[in-house]
């Protein structure tokens, strides 16, 4: 089992500006697509964290579940967290970007025809 305590204990102050900007981009894209298309954001967040931030797959999945924790993933996210596969700092940035941009995606979606 991968011991990834570093993934869960990393502080936001230790993030580089590039990492922060990539997280905002990933969270915003996921939120916008969620609001526009009615999809879960994981389809965008997980590959984004794997390919852009070079996170291990399980850490990307766990972090993505933490973003969607309350509505659908609380028990699944808890399992990932207990195994050390949730980066809480990344999840906070993604949540903020996701929530804000999903609102804008939904604004566009309600004005689309049919």
PyMOL commands that set and color helices and strands:
alter all, ss='L'
color gray80, all
select helices_A, chain A and resi 5-9+12-14+17-37+42-53+57-67+69-82+88-109
alter helices_A, ss='H'
color red, helices_A
deselect
rebuild
show_as cartoon
